[in-house]
Amino acid sequence: MAAIEIRGMDELLRGLNDLQRQQLPGALAKTLTELAFVAKNKISSEMQSVFDRPTPYTLNSMNVVKAHQLSLQSKVTLKDPMRRNPDQHYLNPQVEGGQRWFKKFEARLYKTGILPAGYFTVPSPAGAKIDDYGNMSKGQIVQILSYFDAFPEAGFRSNMGGSGRSRLARGTRNQLGYAYFSVQPNSRSRLHPGIYMRINLHDGSGQGAATVIRPVLLFVVSTSYRKRLNIERIAQETYDRYFDMYFTSNLRHAVNAAMNR
């Protein structure tokens, strides 16, 4: 969160006449709100520089809290439609630095016993379907959760169950059969801990390899981020650069409106 508030009120009041002082709270509230929207747009622009292919959802992830005459402070905050603790927002590690929180699908894999405690997931380009923004396909994430029966019984998605896993392994005329399996830390497998896809390549001739294994999600101990998006700096620079211009204009309009009443 970045707050935008008045600095140097005594200096601001100096030289104002009575009418200007009467209109001051409204002009200041309007100015602070407008500056917050300017800062919000500048933050979205900077996201395109510091992030790799940010999604439209991320570019629109900032929210403005407007200033009021009795609360002369505006804010630029991270939207959180899940209404969770702000510290758990998915962008917070980019803003504050440090370790990220569990993603929702990671929490479900953890509850199912697939994802070990203390581990996070990283998509592998060898087996994960990556979208235009560099993120793993939601459809594949849902399929993996369904495969491991990781959805709660009352969830809106059905789990695959044994029969569904069998159908997936058999494949179809146009789709090779495949299965997912997990490798846990400290196992005897030579594979890195994670979730893998075993693809059935056997065409019935008995020639060539029967299967190929591709990593889909790798388990990693830590995913720490350095601070890349400094929204407080952007808000401060916006105030320093634009306050005088916006305030002068808003106060003049407020005084003119009062005189014409």
CYANA upper distance limits for C-alpha pairs under 8 A (distance plus 0.5 A):
  1 MET  CA     75 LYS  CA      7.33
  1 MET  CA     76 VAL  CA      6.23
  1 MET  CA     77 THR  CA      4.96
  1 MET  CA     78 LEU  CA      7.22
  1 MET  CA    231 ILE  CA      7.80
  1 MET  CA    232 GLU  CA      7.79
  2 ALA  CA     75 LYS  CA      6.11
  2 ALA  CA     76 VAL  CA      5.72
  2 ALA  CA     77 THR  CA      7.01
  2 ALA  CA    231 ILE  CA      6.67
  2 ALA  CA    232 GLU  CA      5.37
  2 ALA  CA    235 ALA  CA      6.89
  3 ALA  CA     73 GLN  CA      7.16
  3 ALA  CA     74 SER  CA      6.38
  3 ALA  CA     75 LYS  CA      4.93
  3 ALA  CA     76 VAL  CA      7.03
  3 ALA  CA    232 GLU  CA      8.04
  3 ALA  CA    235 ALA  CA      7.91
  4 ILE  CA     32 LEU  CA      7.02
  4 ILE  CA     35 LEU  CA      8.29
  4 ILE  CA     36 ALA  CA      7.43
  4 ILE  CA     73 GLN  CA      6.15
  4 ILE  CA     74 SER  CA      5.71
  4 ILE  CA     75 LYS  CA      6.44
  4 ILE  CA    235 ALA  CA      7.17
  4 ILE  CA    236 GLN  CA      7.85
  4 ILE  CA    239 TYR  CA      7.71
  5 GLU  CA     32 LEU  CA      7.37
  5 GLU  CA     72 LEU  CA      6.82
  5 GLU  CA     73 GLN  CA      5.12
  5 GLU  CA     74 SER  CA      7.11
  6 ILE  CA     72 LEU  CA      7.71
  6 ILE  CA     73 GLN  CA      7.91
  8 GLY  CA     12 LEU  CA      6.82
  9 MET  CA     13 LEU  CA      6.69
 10 ASP  CA     14 ARG  CA      6.90
 13 LEU  CA     21 ARG  CA      7.92
 16 LEU  CA     20 GLN  CA      6.26
 16 LEU  CA     21 ARG  CA      6.69
 17 ASN  CA     21 ARG  CA      6.71
 18 ASP  CA     22 GLN  CA      6.76
 19 LEU  CA     23 GLN  CA      7.00
 19 LEU  CA    255 VAL  CA      7.34
 20 GLN  CA     24 LEU  CA      6.47
 20 GLN  CA    251 LEU  CA      7.68
 20 GLN  CA    255 VAL  CA      6.73
 21 ARG  CA     25 PRO  CA      8.40
 23 GLN  CA     27 ALA  CA      6.79
 23 GLN  CA    251 LEU  CA      7.39
 23 GLN  CA    254 ALA  CA      6.56
 23 GLN  CA    255 VAL  CA      6.89
 24 LEU  CA     28 LEU  CA      6.50
 24 LEU  CA    251 LEU  CA      7.19
 25 PRO  CA     29 ALA  CA      6.64
 25 PRO  CA     69 GLN  CA      5.49
 25 PRO  CA     70 LEU  CA      8.31
 25 PRO  CA     72 LEU  CA      8.23
 26 GLY  CA     30 LYS  CA      6.68
 26 GLY  CA     68 HIS  CA      7.99
 26 GLY  CA     69 GLN  CA      6.06
 26 GLY  CA    254 ALA  CA      8.24
 27 ALA  CA     31 THR  CA      6.60
 27 ALA  CA    247 PHE  CA      7.12
 27 ALA  CA    250 ASN  CA      5.75
 27 ALA  CA    251 LEU  CA      5.60
 27 ALA  CA    254 ALA  CA      7.09
 28 LEU  CA     32 LEU  CA      6.61
 28 LEU  CA     69 GLN  CA      8.05
 28 LEU  CA     72 LEU  CA      7.53
 28 LEU  CA    247 PHE  CA      7.10
 28 LEU  CA    250 ASN  CA      8.34
 28 LEU  CA    251 LEU  CA      8.34
 29 ALA  CA     33 THR  CA      6.69
 29 ALA  CA     66 LYS  CA      8.36
 29 ALA  CA     67 ALA  CA      5.47
 29 ALA  CA     68 HIS  CA      5.60
 29 ALA  CA     69 GLN  CA      6.08
 29 ALA  CA     71 SER  CA      8.39
 29 ALA  CA     72 LEU  CA      6.18
 29 ALA  CA     73 GLN  CA      7.93
 29 ALA  CA     74 SER  CA      8.49
 30 LYS  CA     34 GLU  CA      6.66
 30 LYS  CA     67 ALA  CA      7.59
 30 LYS  CA     68 HIS  CA      8.29
 30 LYS  CA    250 ASN  CA      7.69
 31 THR  CA     35 LEU  CA      6.64
 31 THR  CA    243 PHE  CA      7.69
 31 THR  CA    246 TYR  CA      6.29
 31 THR  CA    247 PHE  CA      6.05
 31 THR  CA    250 ASN  CA      7.29
 32 LEU  CA     36 ALA  CA      6.74
 32 LEU  CA     66 LYS  CA      8.19
 32 LEU  CA     67 ALA  CA      6.71
 32 LEU  CA     72 LEU  CA      7.93
 32 LEU  CA     73 GLN  CA      7.16
 32 LEU  CA     74 SER  CA      6.24
 33 THR  CA     37 PHE  CA      7.06
 33 THR  CA     64 VAL  CA      8.37
 33 THR  CA     65 VAL  CA      8.18
 33 THR  CA     66 LYS  CA      5.56
 33 THR  CA     67 ALA  CA      5.98
 33 THR  CA     74 SER  CA      6.14
 34 GLU  CA     38 VAL  CA      6.86
 34 GLU  CA    246 TYR  CA      8.44
 35 LEU  CA     39 ALA  CA      6.61
 35 LEU  CA    238 THR  CA      7.19
 35 LEU  CA    239 TYR  CA      7.10
 35 LEU  CA    242 TYR  CA      7.85
 35 LEU  CA    243 PHE  CA      7.85
 36 ALA  CA     40 LYS  CA      6.56
 36 ALA  CA     64 VAL  CA      6.85
 36 ALA  CA     66 LYS  CA      8.29
 36 ALA  CA     74 SER  CA      6.79
 36 ALA  CA     75 LYS  CA      6.86
 36 ALA  CA     76 VAL  CA      6.61
 36 ALA  CA    235 ALA  CA      7.77
 37 PHE  CA     41 ASN  CA      6.84
 37 PHE  CA     64 VAL  CA      7.10
 37 PHE  CA     76 VAL  CA      8.45
 38 VAL  CA     42 LYS  CA      6.82
 38 VAL  CA    238 THR  CA      7.68
 39 ALA  CA     43 ILE  CA      6.59
 39 ALA  CA     76 VAL  CA      8.08
 39 ALA  CA    234 ILE  CA      6.82
 39 ALA  CA    235 ALA  CA      5.89
 39 ALA  CA    238 THR  CA      6.46
 40 LYS  CA     44 SER  CA      6.89
 40 LYS  CA     62 MET  CA      6.95
 40 LYS  CA     63 ASN  CA      7.99
 40 LYS  CA     64 VAL  CA      7.85
 40 LYS  CA     76 VAL  CA      6.98
 41 ASN  CA     45 SER  CA      6.82
 42 LYS  CA     46 GLU  CA      6.72
 42 LYS  CA    234 ILE  CA      7.68
 43 ILE  CA     47 MET  CA      6.72
 43 ILE  CA    229 LEU  CA      8.44
 43 ILE  CA    231 ILE  CA      6.99
 43 ILE  CA    234 ILE  CA      7.33
 44 SER  CA     48 GLN  CA      7.37
 44 SER  CA     59 LEU  CA      5.76
 44 SER  CA     60 ASN  CA      7.64
 44 SER  CA     62 MET  CA      8.43
 45 SER  CA     49 SER  CA      7.62
 46 GLU  CA     50 VAL  CA      6.78
 46 GLU  CA    229 LEU  CA      8.06
 47 MET  CA     51 PHE  CA      5.99
 47 MET  CA     54 PRO  CA      7.59
 47 MET  CA     59 LEU  CA      7.30
 47 MET  CA    229 LEU  CA      7.62
 48 GLN  CA     52 ASP  CA      7.80
 48 GLN  CA     53 ARG  CA      7.49
 48 GLN  CA     54 PRO  CA      6.92
 48 GLN  CA     59 LEU  CA      8.36
 50 VAL  CA    228 ARG  CA      7.01
 50 VAL  CA    229 LEU  CA      7.60
 52 ASP  CA    133 TYR  CA      8.08
 52 ASP  CA    134 GLY  CA      8.22
 53 ARG  CA    132 ASP  CA      8.33
 53 ARG  CA    133 TYR  CA      5.49
 53 ARG  CA    134 GLY  CA      7.44
 54 PRO  CA     58 THR  CA      6.51
 54 PRO  CA     59 LEU  CA      7.07
 54 PRO  CA    133 TYR  CA      6.79
 55 THR  CA     59 LEU  CA      6.83
 55 THR  CA    133 TYR  CA      6.62
 56 PRO  CA     60 ASN  CA      6.63
 57 TYR  CA     61 SER  CA      6.64
 61 SER  CA     78 LEU  CA      6.41
 61 SER  CA     79 LYS  CA      5.83
 62 MET  CA     76 VAL  CA      7.06
 62 MET  CA     77 THR  CA      6.13
 62 MET  CA     78 LEU  CA      5.20
 62 MET  CA     79 LYS  CA      5.93
 63 ASN  CA     76 VAL  CA      6.16
 63 ASN  CA     77 THR  CA      5.63
 63 ASN  CA     78 LEU  CA      6.36
 63 ASN  CA     79 LYS  CA      6.01
 64 VAL  CA     74 SER  CA      7.79
 64 VAL  CA     75 LYS  CA      6.19
 64 VAL  CA     76 VAL  CA      5.23
 64 VAL  CA     77 THR  CA      6.83
 65 VAL  CA     74 SER  CA      6.02
 65 VAL  CA     75 LYS  CA      5.42
 65 VAL  CA     76 VAL  CA      6.91
 65 VAL  CA     77 THR  CA      8.05
 66 LYS  CA     73 GLN  CA      8.03
 66 LYS  CA     74 SER  CA      5.47
 66 LYS  CA     75 LYS  CA      7.32
 67 ALA  CA     71 SER  CA      6.48
 67 ALA  CA     72 LEU  CA      5.84
 67 ALA  CA     73 GLN  CA      5.45
 67 ALA  CA     74 SER  CA      4.97
 67 ALA  CA     75 LYS  CA      8.35
 68 HIS  CA     72 LEU  CA      6.16
 68 HIS  CA     73 GLN  CA      7.84
 78 LEU  CA     86 PRO  CA      8.18
 78 LEU  CA     89 HIS  CA      8.04
 78 LEU  CA     91 LEU  CA      8.40
 80 ASP  CA     84 ARG  CA      7.31
 80 ASP  CA     86 PRO  CA      7.78
 80 ASP  CA     89 HIS  CA      7.12
 84 ARG  CA     88 GLN  CA      7.15
 84 ARG  CA     89 HIS  CA      7.96
 85 ASN  CA     89 HIS  CA      7.79
 86 PRO  CA     92 ASN  CA      8.21
 87 ASP  CA     92 ASN  CA      6.78
 88 GLN  CA     92 ASN  CA      7.37
 88 GLN  CA    100 ARG  CA      8.30
 88 GLN  CA    101 TRP  CA      6.55
 90 TYR  CA    100 ARG  CA      7.63
 90 TYR  CA    101 TRP  CA      7.69
 90 TYR  CA    103 LYS  CA      8.44
 91 LEU  CA     95 VAL  CA      7.01
 92 ASN  CA     96 GLU  CA      6.29
 92 ASN  CA     97 GLY  CA      7.80
 92 ASN  CA    100 ARG  CA      8.18
 93 PRO  CA     97 GLY  CA      4.89
 93 PRO  CA     98 GLY  CA      5.93
 93 PRO  CA     99 GLN  CA      6.77
 93 PRO  CA    100 ARG  CA      6.11
 93 PRO  CA    224 SER  CA      8.24
 93 PRO  CA    225 TYR  CA      6.43
 93 PRO  CA    226 ARG  CA      7.92
 93 PRO  CA    227 LYS  CA      7.43
 94 GLN  CA    225 TYR  CA      6.82
 94 GLN  CA    226 ARG  CA      7.09
 94 GLN  CA    227 LYS  CA      5.64
 94 GLN  CA    228 ARG  CA      5.87
 94 GLN  CA    229 LEU  CA      6.39
 95 VAL  CA    227 LYS  CA      5.92
 95 VAL  CA    228 ARG  CA      6.70
 95 VAL  CA    229 LEU  CA      5.43
 95 VAL  CA    230 ASN  CA      6.43
 95 VAL  CA    231 ILE  CA      7.63
 96 GLU  CA    226 ARG  CA      8.31
 96 GLU  CA    227 LYS  CA      5.97
 97 GLY  CA    224 SER  CA      7.86
 97 GLY  CA    225 TYR  CA      5.71
 97 GLY  CA    226 ARG  CA      5.10
 97 GLY  CA    227 LYS  CA      4.71
 97 GLY  CA    228 ARG  CA      8.07
 98 GLY  CA    224 SER  CA      5.49
 98 GLY  CA    225 TYR  CA      5.64
 98 GLY  CA    226 ARG  CA      6.89
 98 GLY  CA    227 LYS  CA      8.22
 99 GLN  CA    222 SER  CA      7.59
 99 GLN  CA    223 THR  CA      6.28
 99 GLN  CA    224 SER  CA      4.65
 99 GLN  CA    225 TYR  CA      6.65
100 ARG  CA    223 THR  CA      7.10
100 ARG  CA    224 SER  CA      7.04
100 ARG  CA    225 TYR  CA      8.00
102 PHE  CA    106 GLU  CA      6.35
102 PHE  CA    107 ALA  CA      6.53
102 PHE  CA    120 PHE  CA      7.62
103 LYS  CA    107 ALA  CA      6.87
104 LYS  CA    108 ARG  CA      7.09
105 PHE  CA    109 LEU  CA      6.78
105 PHE  CA    141 ILE  CA      7.91
105 PHE  CA    145 LEU  CA      7.87
106 GLU  CA    110 TYR  CA      6.57
106 GLU  CA    115 LEU  CA      7.59
106 GLU  CA    120 PHE  CA      7.55
106 GLU  CA    121 THR  CA      7.70
107 ALA  CA    111 LYS  CA      6.71
108 ARG  CA    112 THR  CA      6.75
108 ARG  CA    145 LEU  CA      8.08
108 ARG  CA    150 ALA  CA      6.22
108 ARG  CA    151 PHE  CA      7.54
109 LEU  CA    113 GLY  CA      6.82
109 LEU  CA    114 ILE  CA      5.72
109 LEU  CA    115 LEU  CA      5.76
109 LEU  CA    145 LEU  CA      7.61
109 LEU  CA    150 ALA  CA      6.69
110 TYR  CA    114 ILE  CA      6.24
110 TYR  CA    115 LEU  CA      4.96
110 TYR  CA    116 PRO  CA      6.75
110 TYR  CA    117 ALA  CA      7.49
111 LYS  CA    115 LEU  CA      8.41
111 LYS  CA    150 ALA  CA      8.19
112 THR  CA    148 PHE  CA      8.15
112 THR  CA    149 ASP  CA      8.23
112 THR  CA    150 ALA  CA      6.25
114 ILE  CA    182 SER  CA      7.28
114 ILE  CA    184 GLN  CA      8.41
115 LEU  CA    119 TYR  CA      7.24
115 LEU  CA    120 PHE  CA      8.05
115 LEU  CA    194 GLY  CA      8.49
115 LEU  CA    219 PHE  CA      7.93
116 PRO  CA    184 GLN  CA      7.79
116 PRO  CA    185 PRO  CA      8.34
118 GLY  CA    221 VAL  CA      6.57
118 GLY  CA    222 SER  CA      8.25
119 TYR  CA    219 PHE  CA      6.39
119 TYR  CA    220 VAL  CA      5.83
119 TYR  CA    221 VAL  CA      5.03
119 TYR  CA    222 SER  CA      7.13
120 PHE  CA    219 PHE  CA      6.07
120 PHE  CA    220 VAL  CA      5.82
120 PHE  CA    221 VAL  CA      6.77
120 PHE  CA    222 SER  CA      7.19
120 PHE  CA    223 THR  CA      7.67
121 THR  CA    194 GLY  CA      8.21
121 THR  CA    217 LEU  CA      6.37
121 THR  CA    218 LEU  CA      5.97
121 THR  CA    219 PHE  CA      5.25
121 THR  CA    220 VAL  CA      6.55
122 VAL  CA    217 LEU  CA      6.01
122 VAL  CA    218 LEU  CA      5.69
122 VAL  CA    219 PHE  CA      7.03
122 VAL  CA    220 VAL  CA      7.59
123 PRO  CA    128 ALA  CA      6.40
123 PRO  CA    136 MET  CA      7.09
123 PRO  CA    216 VAL  CA      6.40
123 PRO  CA    217 LEU  CA      5.04
123 PRO  CA    218 LEU  CA      6.79
124 SER  CA    128 ALA  CA      6.01
124 SER  CA    215 PRO  CA      6.46
124 SER  CA    216 VAL  CA      5.58
124 SER  CA    217 LEU  CA      6.12
124 SER  CA    218 LEU  CA      7.13
125 PRO  CA    129 LYS  CA      7.66
125 PRO  CA    130 ILE  CA      7.60
125 PRO  CA    216 VAL  CA      7.82
126 ALA  CA    214 ARG  CA      6.53
126 ALA  CA    215 PRO  CA      6.60
126 ALA  CA    216 VAL  CA      7.29
127 GLY  CA    196 TYR  CA      8.17
127 GLY  CA    197 MET  CA      7.55
127 GLY  CA    214 ARG  CA      5.73
127 GLY  CA    215 PRO  CA      5.76
127 GLY  CA    216 VAL  CA      4.89
127 GLY  CA    217 LEU  CA      8.47
128 ALA  CA    136 MET  CA      6.87
128 ALA  CA    137 SER  CA      8.17
128 ALA  CA    140 GLN  CA      8.16
128 ALA  CA    215 PRO  CA      8.02
128 ALA  CA    216 VAL  CA      5.16
128 ALA  CA    217 LEU  CA      7.56
129 LYS  CA    136 MET  CA      6.16
129 LYS  CA    137 SER  CA      5.95
129 LYS  CA    140 GLN  CA      7.43
130 ILE  CA    134 GLY  CA      6.11
130 ILE  CA    135 ASN  CA      5.87
130 ILE  CA    136 MET  CA      5.07
130 ILE  CA    137 SER  CA      6.14
131 ASP  CA    135 ASN  CA      6.01
131 ASP  CA    136 MET  CA      6.69
131 ASP  CA    137 SER  CA      6.38
136 MET  CA    140 GLN  CA      7.95
136 MET  CA    141 ILE  CA      7.84
137 SER  CA    141 ILE  CA      6.93
138 LYS  CA    142 VAL  CA      6.65
139 GLY  CA    143 GLN  CA      6.69
140 GLN  CA    144 ILE  CA      6.67
141 ILE  CA    145 LEU  CA      6.76
142 VAL  CA    146 SER  CA      6.52
143 GLN  CA    147 TYR  CA      6.43
144 ILE  CA    148 PHE  CA      6.80
144 ILE  CA    180 TYR  CA      7.99
145 LEU  CA    149 ASP  CA      6.56
145 LEU  CA    150 ALA  CA      5.43
145 LEU  CA    151 PHE  CA      6.95
145 LEU  CA    159 ASN  CA      8.03
146 SER  CA    150 ALA  CA      6.53
146 SER  CA    151 PHE  CA      7.02
146 SER  CA    157 ARG  CA      8.10
146 SER  CA    158 SER  CA      7.15
146 SER  CA    159 ASN  CA      4.83
146 SER  CA    160 MET  CA      5.54
146 SER  CA    161 GLY  CA      8.37
147 TYR  CA    159 ASN  CA      7.11
147 TYR  CA    160 MET  CA      5.70
147 TYR  CA    161 GLY  CA      7.51
147 TYR  CA    164 GLY  CA      8.37
147 TYR  CA    165 ARG  CA      7.05
147 TYR  CA    180 TYR  CA      7.93
148 PHE  CA    159 ASN  CA      8.06
148 PHE  CA    160 MET  CA      8.03
148 PHE  CA    161 GLY  CA      8.46
149 ASP  CA    159 ASN  CA      5.22
149 ASP  CA    160 MET  CA      6.76
149 ASP  CA    161 GLY  CA      7.01
150 ALA  CA    159 ASN  CA      7.49
151 PHE  CA    155 GLY  CA      6.47
151 PHE  CA    157 ARG  CA      7.20
151 PHE  CA    158 SER  CA      7.47
151 PHE  CA    159 ASN  CA      6.66
153 GLU  CA    158 SER  CA      8.32
160 MET  CA    164 GLY  CA      5.33
160 MET  CA    165 ARG  CA      6.82
161 GLY  CA    165 ARG  CA      6.84
162 GLY  CA    166 SER  CA      6.75
163 SER  CA    167 ARG  CA      6.83
164 GLY  CA    168 LEU  CA      6.75
165 ARG  CA    169 ALA  CA      6.70
165 ARG  CA    179 ALA  CA      7.62
166 SER  CA    170 ARG  CA      6.82
167 ARG  CA    171 GLY  CA      6.90
168 LEU  CA    177 GLY  CA      6.15
168 LEU  CA    178 TYR  CA      6.52
168 LEU  CA    179 ALA  CA      7.23
169 ALA  CA    177 GLY  CA      4.81
169 ALA  CA    178 TYR  CA      5.04
169 ALA  CA    179 ALA  CA      5.97
169 ALA  CA    200 ASN  CA      7.94
170 ARG  CA    176 LEU  CA      8.04
170 ARG  CA    177 GLY  CA      5.24
170 ARG  CA    178 TYR  CA      7.79
171 GLY  CA    175 GLN  CA      5.94
171 GLY  CA    176 LEU  CA      5.42
171 GLY  CA    177 GLY  CA      4.08
171 GLY  CA    178 TYR  CA      7.47
172 THR  CA    176 LEU  CA      6.89
172 THR  CA    177 GLY  CA      7.48
176 LEU  CA    199 ILE  CA      7.39
176 LEU  CA    200 ASN  CA      6.73
176 LEU  CA    201 LEU  CA      7.38
177 GLY  CA    199 ILE  CA      6.54
177 GLY  CA    200 ASN  CA      5.81
177 GLY  CA    201 LEU  CA      8.39
178 TYR  CA    197 MET  CA      7.08
178 TYR  CA    198 ARG  CA      5.85
178 TYR  CA    199 ILE  CA      4.72
178 TYR  CA    200 ASN  CA      6.13
179 ALA  CA    197 MET  CA      6.13
179 ALA  CA    198 ARG  CA      5.69
179 ALA  CA    199 ILE  CA      7.11
180 TYR  CA    195 ILE  CA      7.24
180 TYR  CA    196 TYR  CA      6.01
180 TYR  CA    197 MET  CA      5.05
180 TYR  CA    198 ARG  CA      6.65
181 PHE  CA    195 ILE  CA      6.21
181 PHE  CA    196 TYR  CA      5.91
181 PHE  CA    197 MET  CA      7.05
181 PHE  CA    198 ARG  CA      8.07
182 SER  CA    193 PRO  CA      7.82
182 SER  CA    194 GLY  CA      6.08
182 SER  CA    195 ILE  CA      4.81
182 SER  CA    196 TYR  CA      6.58
183 VAL  CA    187 SER  CA      7.59
183 VAL  CA    189 SER  CA      7.70
183 VAL  CA    191 LEU  CA      7.58
183 VAL  CA    192 HIS  CA      7.64
183 VAL  CA    193 PRO  CA      5.26
183 VAL  CA    194 GLY  CA      5.77
183 VAL  CA    195 ILE  CA      6.88
183 VAL  CA    196 TYR  CA      8.28
184 GLN  CA    193 PRO  CA      5.56
184 GLN  CA    194 GLY  CA      7.25
185 PRO  CA    192 HIS  CA      8.32
185 PRO  CA    193 PRO  CA      5.86
192 HIS  CA    218 LEU  CA      7.55
192 HIS  CA    219 PHE  CA      8.28
193 PRO  CA    218 LEU  CA      6.59
193 PRO  CA    219 PHE  CA      5.93
193 PRO  CA    220 VAL  CA      8.44
194 GLY  CA    215 PRO  CA      7.73
194 GLY  CA    216 VAL  CA      8.04
194 GLY  CA    217 LEU  CA      5.93
194 GLY  CA    218 LEU  CA      4.59
194 GLY  CA    219 PHE  CA      5.25
195 ILE  CA    215 PRO  CA      6.80
195 ILE  CA    216 VAL  CA      6.19
195 ILE  CA    217 LEU  CA      5.52
195 ILE  CA    218 LEU  CA      6.82
195 ILE  CA    219 PHE  CA      8.39
196 TYR  CA    213 ILE  CA      7.16
196 TYR  CA    214 ARG  CA      6.12
196 TYR  CA    215 PRO  CA      4.89
196 TYR  CA    216 VAL  CA      5.70
196 TYR  CA    217 LEU  CA      7.40
197 MET  CA    213 ILE  CA      6.15
197 MET  CA    214 ARG  CA      5.73
197 MET  CA    215 PRO  CA      6.78
197 MET  CA    216 VAL  CA      7.05
198 ARG  CA    211 THR  CA      6.88
198 ARG  CA    212 VAL  CA      6.30
198 ARG  CA    213 ILE  CA      5.10
198 ARG  CA    214 ARG  CA      7.14
199 ILE  CA    211 THR  CA      5.81
199 ILE  CA    212 VAL  CA      5.79
199 ILE  CA    213 ILE  CA      6.81
199 ILE  CA    214 ARG  CA      8.50
200 ASN  CA    210 ALA  CA      6.53
200 ASN  CA    211 THR  CA      5.11
200 ASN  CA    212 VAL  CA      7.39
201 LEU  CA    209 ALA  CA      7.38
201 LEU  CA    210 ALA  CA      5.70
201 LEU  CA    211 THR  CA      5.69
201 LEU  CA    212 VAL  CA      7.63
202 HIS  CA    206 GLY  CA      7.43
202 HIS  CA    207 GLN  CA      8.08
202 HIS  CA    208 GLY  CA      7.96
202 HIS  CA    209 ALA  CA      7.39
202 HIS  CA    210 ALA  CA      5.07
202 HIS  CA    211 THR  CA      7.37
206 GLY  CA    210 ALA  CA      8.47
230 ASN  CA    234 ILE  CA      7.07
231 ILE  CA    235 ALA  CA      6.65
232 GLU  CA    236 GLN  CA      6.65
233 ARG  CA    237 GLU  CA      6.61
234 ILE  CA    238 THR  CA      6.59
235 ALA  CA    239 TYR  CA      6.79
236 GLN  CA    240 ASP  CA      6.74
237 GLU  CA    241 ARG  CA      6.56
238 THR  CA    242 TYR  CA      6.39
238 THR  CA    243 PHE  CA      8.13
239 TYR  CA    243 PHE  CA      5.65
242 TYR  CA    246 TYR  CA      6.69
243 PHE  CA    247 PHE  CA      6.31
244 ASP  CA    248 THR  CA      6.42
245 MET  CA    249 SER  CA      6.86
246 TYR  CA    250 ASN  CA      6.61
247 PHE  CA    251 LEU  CA      6.44
248 THR  CA    252 ARG  CA      6.65
249 SER  CA    253 HIS  CA      6.77
250 ASN  CA    254 ALA  CA      6.61
251 LEU  CA    255 VAL  CA      6.63
252 ARG  CA    256 ASN  CA      6.62
253 HIS  CA    257 ALA  CA      6.57
254 ALA  CA    258 ALA  CA      6.71
255 VAL  CA    259 MET  CA      6.71
256 ASN  CA    260 ASN  CA      6.78
257 ALA  CA    261 ARG  CA      6.96
